[in-house]
Amino acid sequence: MPDREASQEPGAGAYAADYPVREYVAAMAVELASMARWDGDETLASALEVAADMARKETSASST
């Protein structure tokens, strides 16, 4: 279990490695986009896909 006393800041230290928030956001945005598209809301689906792309780009940029 991560040492939560060491850092309360999101995305800091070993805590960030244990909880890849951007990967989760990207995955959830893709799922939500599918739901929006299924419901006939292409505008919302497109916005959610942009959010997923942004989350993925930040992940790849910060890992280099």
LINTA-V671557 format. One record per helix or strand of 3 or more residues. SS is the DSSP state (@ for helix, = for strand). FROM is the first residue (numbers start at 1). TO is the last residue. Records with the same first field share a line. If there is no record, write none. Layout:
SS=FROM-TO / FROM-TO
This chain:
@=13-18 / 21-38 / 42-62
